[in-house]
Amino acid sequence: MCLDHVPYFMAISGRRREARAAADDIVAKVEAAGVPVAILTAFLGVGHALAGTDARAAIAAFERVTAIARNSGNRMFENVAIPQIAVLRARDGDIAGALDNFRTMFNAWHGTAETLLVSNGIGGLTVLFERLGRCNAAAVLHGVLNRMLPSNPFVEELPATAVRLREALGRPAFDDLTRRGTAMDLHDAIEYAQEQIEKAIGELGCTPA
């Protein structure tokens, strides 16, 4: 249980090269032990370690997390991995797949009170919407994050995304939109995210495979 966290904490603290170097041996040992939650944590670390250099391999690691999570009943890990898959798919050009991942995730989150997990998804969706030029929606979601979890180390692109949004919209419009998001409660934020995902899918003509 201690060993399985090594790639994860190395990766999210910026030591991705070391995490990649250590991952194969650690994953082999953790898989041999056969404890699902330890295997999930190890593959989560592998995904984060690979995210900056090999999007497809990182997606495969996060998809392994979702499969093991479903089979073992550790659904929290599925909700942690899905936003990462969506962001990586978007970065790899699979916009339809990314939006479909977010749609699935938010549809499953009605009534949840788990702010940390929802913030990962909203953070990832903020990054995707800014990349798609849907800056108003991205700024509102940025405001939601400011209320829920102002600093989220699990969505690394958020600070740079916020800077680009402020530049694209102008400070007054950006501030107005973020205040709108800050005023939303968790239920309203999830509902808003769902509405914006459906609009994006419709307007972009995205048809998930």
Buried (B, 14 or more C-beta within 10 A) or exposed (E): EEBBBBBBEBBBEEBBEBBBEBBEEBBEEBBEEEEBBBBBBBBBBBBBBBBBEBBEBBBBBBBBBBBBBEEBEBEBBBBBBBBBBBBBBBBBEBBBBBBBBBBBBBEBBEEBEEBEBBBBBBBBBBBBBBBBEBBBBBBBBBBBBBBBBEEBEBBBBBEEBBEBBBEBBEEEBBBBBBBBBBEBEBEEBBBBBBEBBEEBBEEEEBEBE
